[in-house]
Amino acid sequence: MTQLAGSIALITGGASGIGRLMGLELARRGARVVVWDLDAAALDAVVSELDGATGRASAGMVCDISDRHAVYAAAERVRAEVGPVDIVVNNAGVVSGRPFQELSDEAIERTFQVNTLALFWTAKAFLPGMVERGRGHIVTIASASGLVGVPRLVDYAASKHAAVGFDESLRMELRETAPGVKTTVVCPYYIDTGMFAGVRTRFPALLPILEPGPTARRIIDAIEADEERLILPPSVRLLPVFRALPTALFDRGAEWLGVTASMDAFHGRGKGPRSRP
């Protein structure tokens, strides 16, 4: 199991939403939390909240994870000012939520810079130290859309499919080269945080819009227990079974479940790519 008490945990996009909640839960379980985000004001607020809730010093740093040089510089600062990082939670993400033909080139690039390429930069920054110490944990917050495509999420789903592949391949490499370093990939359905405001589900009992608090706690449980893959809700685990069907039947099943129409009323928080809340 990954020991949380006394560890240093870094969360990208951790100043609000599910990232903030995961940070609070990690802190409650004894971890010292470092938060990276682009929003300086929100960073100050969450660090104060973390310090007040736990009595331990936390740290917040402005970092654009789409810029590998910024990631490497911020990682050096963390090592110098806080210490070696034991757990990296790659939580930051963006969503455009537009049909493919309405996506700008810049929006597509931004989606992959934040949702996919940043995973490589944080891993390159912190994994060597973990391997040297013989312990550590790389966490990838992916998405159920990393397991199945959804209309109006072409760029997002593609980036999350890549995130799932990143975790799986890295896990297999580390099993041979550094078995003490663990990975966890999280594939949740829509979480009610505002990032996907307006999405809907046809069968709430089967595919519920997830509540942020319980979801954050379940993710931290998975990290602590070294679960390699967490899929929420559990019904999404049936996807591999459905993929054995002919493509036409698979598509009809997704349509019947309401998955293909889930983004029809999406509006998010404003125009353009939207940051993970």
C-alpha positions as CSV (number, residue, x, y, z in Angstrom):
1,M,0.0,0.0,0.0
2,T,1.1,3.6,-0.6
3,Q,1.7,5.3,2.7
4,L,0.0,8.7,2.7
5,A,0.9,9.9,6.2
6,G,4.2,11.7,6.0
7,S,4.3,11.7,2.2
8,I,4.6,14.7,-0.1
9,A,1.8,14.7,-2.7
10,L,1.6,17.0,-5.7
11,I,-1.7,17.8,-7.5
12,T,-1.9,19.6,-10.8
13,G,-5.0,21.7,-11.3
14,G,-5.5,21.4,-7.6
15,A,-6.8,24.8,-6.7
16,S,-10.5,24.0,-7.1
17,G,-13.1,21.3,-7.9
18,I,-12.1,17.6,-7.6
19,G,-8.4,18.6,-7.4
20,R,-9.0,20.7,-4.3
21,L,-11.1,17.9,-2.7
22,M,-8.4,15.3,-3.4
23,G,-5.9,17.7,-1.8
24,L,-8.0,18.1,1.3
25,E,-8.5,14.3,1.6
26,L,-4.8,13.7,1.2
27,A,-4.0,16.2,3.8
28,R,-6.5,14.7,6.2
29,R,-4.7,11.4,5.8
30,G,-1.4,12.9,6.8
31,A,0.2,14.0,3.5
32,R,1.9,17.3,2.9
33,V,0.2,18.7,-0.3
34,V,1.7,20.8,-3.0
35,V,-0.7,22.3,-5.5
36,W,0.0,23.5,-9.0
37,D,-2.5,25.7,-10.8
38,L,-2.7,28.7,-13.1
39,D,-5.1,30.6,-10.8
40,A,-2.9,32.4,-8.3
41,A,-5.8,33.7,-6.2
42,A,-7.4,30.2,-6.0
43,L,-4.0,28.8,-5.1
44,D,-3.7,31.1,-2.1
45,A,-7.2,30.2,-1.0
46,V,-6.7,26.4,-1.2
47,V,-3.3,26.6,0.6
48,S,-4.9,28.5,3.4
49,E,-7.7,26.0,3.5
50,L,-5.3,23.1,3.6
51,D,-3.1,24.7,6.3
52,G,-6.2,25.5,8.4
53,A,-7.7,22.0,8.1
54,T,-4.6,20.1,8.9
55,G,-2.2,22.3,10.8
56,R,0.6,21.4,8.4
57,A,2.3,23.6,5.9
58,S,1.2,23.2,2.3
59,A,2.5,24.8,-0.8
60,G,1.0,26.4,-3.9
61,M,2.8,27.3,-7.1
62,V,1.6,28.8,-10.4
63,C,2.6,26.4,-13.1
64,D,1.5,26.1,-16.7
65,I,1.8,22.3,-17.2
66,S,1.5,22.6,-21.0
67,D,5.0,24.2,-20.9
68,R,7.5,21.5,-20.2
69,H,10.2,24.1,-19.2
70,A,7.8,25.5,-16.6
71,V,7.1,22.0,-15.3
72,Y,10.8,21.2,-14.9
73,A,11.5,24.6,-13.2
74,A,8.5,24.2,-10.8
75,A,9.7,20.6,-10.0
76,E,13.1,21.9,-9.1
77,R,11.5,24.5,-6.8
78,V,9.4,21.8,-5.1
79,R,12.4,19.7,-4.5
80,A,14.3,22.6,-3.1
81,E,11.5,24.2,-1.0
82,V,9.4,21.2,0.1
83,G,11.3,18.0,-0.6
84,P,11.1,14.8,-2.8
85,V,7.6,14.2,-4.2
86,D,6.2,10.7,-3.3
87,I,2.8,11.0,-5.1
88,V,2.0,12.9,-8.3
89,V,-1.7,13.3,-9.1
90,N,-2.1,14.5,-12.7
91,N,-5.5,16.1,-12.4
92,A,-5.4,19.2,-14.6
93,G,-7.4,19.0,-17.8
94,V,-9.3,21.1,-20.3
95,V,-12.4,20.4,-22.4
96,S,-13.7,22.2,-25.5
97,G,-17.1,20.4,-25.9
98,R,-17.6,21.3,-29.5
99,P,-18.3,19.2,-32.6
100,F,-15.1,18.3,-34.4
101,Q,-15.7,20.7,-37.3
102,E,-16.1,23.6,-34.9
103,L,-12.8,22.9,-33.1
104,S,-10.0,25.4,-33.8
105,D,-6.5,24.1,-34.3
106,E,-5.5,26.0,-31.2
107,A,-8.2,24.3,-29.1
108,I,-7.1,20.8,-30.3
109,E,-3.4,21.6,-29.5
110,R,-4.3,22.9,-26.0
111,T,-6.4,19.8,-25.2
112,F,-3.4,17.5,-26.0
113,Q,-0.9,19.8,-24.3
114,V,-2.7,19.8,-21.0
115,N,-4.5,16.4,-21.0
116,T,-1.8,14.3,-22.6
117,L,1.7,15.8,-23.0
118,A,1.7,17.2,-19.5
119,L,1.6,13.6,-18.2
120,F,5.0,13.1,-19.8
121,W,6.5,16.3,-18.4
122,T,5.5,15.6,-14.8
123,A,6.6,12.0,-15.1
124,K,10.0,13.0,-16.5
125,A,10.3,15.6,-13.7
126,F,9.5,13.3,-10.7
127,L,9.8,9.7,-11.8
128,P,13.6,9.5,-11.6
129,G,13.6,10.4,-8.0
130,M,10.9,7.9,-7.2
131,V,12.9,5.1,-9.0
132,E,16.0,6.1,-7.1
133,R,14.2,5.9,-3.8
134,G,12.4,2.7,-4.7
135,R,8.9,4.0,-4.1
136,G,6.4,6.5,-5.4
137,H,3.1,6.7,-7.1
138,I,2.0,8.3,-10.4
139,V,-1.7,9.0,-10.7
140,T,-3.5,9.8,-13.9
141,I,-7.0,11.3,-13.7
142,A,-8.3,10.2,-17.1
143,S,-12.0,9.7,-18.0
144,A,-14.6,7.2,-19.0
145,S,-14.3,8.9,-22.4
146,G,-10.8,7.4,-22.4
147,L,-12.6,4.1,-22.8
148,V,-15.4,5.0,-25.2
149,G,-15.8,7.8,-27.8
150,V,-18.5,10.5,-27.3
151,P,-19.8,13.1,-29.8
152,R,-18.6,16.6,-29.1
153,L,-15.6,15.1,-27.2
154,V,-13.5,14.1,-30.2
155,D,-10.4,15.9,-29.0
156,Y,-11.0,15.3,-25.3
157,A,-11.8,11.5,-25.7
158,A,-8.7,11.1,-27.9
159,S,-6.5,12.8,-25.3
160,K,-8.0,10.6,-22.6
161,H,-7.5,7.4,-24.6
162,A,-3.9,8.5,-24.8
163,A,-3.8,9.1,-21.1
164,V,-5.1,5.5,-20.4
165,G,-2.4,4.2,-22.8
166,F,0.3,6.3,-21.1
167,D,-0.6,4.8,-17.7
168,E,-0.9,1.2,-18.9
169,S,2.4,1.2,-20.7
170,L,4.2,3.0,-17.9
171,R,2.8,0.6,-15.4
172,M,4.1,-2.4,-17.4
173,E,7.6,-0.8,-17.7
174,L,7.8,0.0,-14.0
175,R,6.7,-3.5,-13.0
176,E,10.0,-4.7,-14.6
177,T,12.3,-1.8,-13.8
178,A,11.0,-0.2,-10.6
179,P,8.3,-2.4,-8.9
180,G,8.2,-0.1,-5.9
181,V,6.8,2.7,-8.0
182,K,3.1,2.3,-8.6
183,T,0.6,3.8,-11.0
184,T,-3.2,4.4,-10.8
185,V,-5.4,5.5,-13.7
186,V,-8.9,6.9,-12.8
187,C,-11.7,6.7,-15.4
188,P,-14.7,8.5,-14.0
189,Y,-18.0,9.3,-15.8
190,Y,-19.0,13.0,-15.6
191,I,-18.4,14.6,-12.2
192,D,-20.7,17.3,-11.0
193,T,-18.1,20.0,-10.6
194,G,-19.0,22.5,-13.3
195,M,-16.5,21.5,-15.9
196,F,-19.2,19.5,-17.7
197,A,-22.1,21.7,-16.8
198,G,-25.2,20.8,-18.8
199,V,-24.3,17.1,-19.5
200,R,-27.1,14.7,-18.8
201,T,-27.6,11.0,-18.3
202,R,-30.6,8.9,-19.5
203,F,-30.3,6.3,-16.7
204,P,-29.1,8.0,-13.4
205,A,-29.2,4.7,-11.5
206,L,-26.9,3.0,-14.0
207,L,-24.7,6.0,-15.1
208,P,-25.0,8.6,-12.5
209,I,-23.4,12.0,-12.6
210,L,-20.8,11.5,-9.9
211,E,-20.8,13.6,-6.7
212,P,-17.4,15.3,-6.2
213,G,-16.9,14.6,-2.5
214,P,-17.4,10.8,-2.5
215,T,-15.5,10.6,-5.8
216,A,-12.5,12.4,-4.4
217,R,-12.4,10.1,-1.3
218,R,-12.8,7.0,-3.5
219,I,-9.8,8.1,-5.6
220,I,-7.6,8.6,-2.6
221,D,-8.7,5.2,-1.3
222,A,-7.5,3.7,-4.6
223,I,-4.2,5.5,-4.4
224,E,-3.6,4.3,-0.9
225,A,-4.6,0.7,-1.8
226,D,-2.4,0.7,-5.0
227,E,-5.4,0.0,-7.2
228,E,-4.1,0.0,-10.8
229,R,-7.3,1.1,-12.4
230,L,-10.4,2.8,-10.9
231,I,-13.5,3.0,-13.1
232,L,-16.5,5.0,-11.8
233,P,-19.3,4.1,-11.7
234,P,-18.7,0.3,-11.7
235,S,-21.2,-0.2,-14.6
236,V,-18.6,1.4,-16.9
237,R,-16.4,-1.7,-16.4
238,L,-18.8,-3.5,-18.7
239,L,-17.4,-1.6,-21.7
240,P,-14.8,-4.3,-22.6
241,V,-17.7,-6.8,-22.8
242,F,-19.7,-4.6,-25.1
243,R,-16.7,-4.1,-27.3
244,A,-16.9,-7.7,-28.3
245,L,-20.1,-6.9,-30.2
246,P,-20.1,-5.8,-33.8
247,T,-19.5,-2.1,-34.1
248,A,-23.0,-1.3,-35.3
249,L,-24.5,-3.0,-32.2
250,F,-21.9,-1.3,-29.9
251,D,-22.9,2.1,-31.3
252,R,-26.6,1.3,-30.9
253,G,-26.0,0.3,-27.3
254,A,-24.2,3.6,-26.6
255,E,-27.1,5.4,-28.2
256,W,-29.7,3.5,-26.1
257,L,-27.8,4.3,-22.9
258,G,-27.8,8.0,-23.8
259,V,-24.0,8.2,-24.0
260,T,-24.0,9.6,-27.5
261,A,-26.5,12.4,-26.5
262,S,-24.9,13.1,-23.1
263,M,-23.1,16.3,-24.4
264,D,-26.1,17.7,-26.3
265,A,-26.9,20.3,-23.7
266,F,-23.3,20.9,-22.5
267,H,-22.4,24.5,-21.9
268,G,-19.6,24.3,-19.3
269,R,-18.5,27.6,-17.7
270,G,-18.0,29.8,-20.7
271,K,-16.5,30.0,-24.2
272,G,-13.4,28.2,-25.3
273,P,-11.5,25.3,-23.7
274,R,-12.6,24.9,-20.1
275,S,-10.2,24.1,-17.3
276,R,-10.9,21.2,-14.9
277,P,-12.7,22.8,-12.0
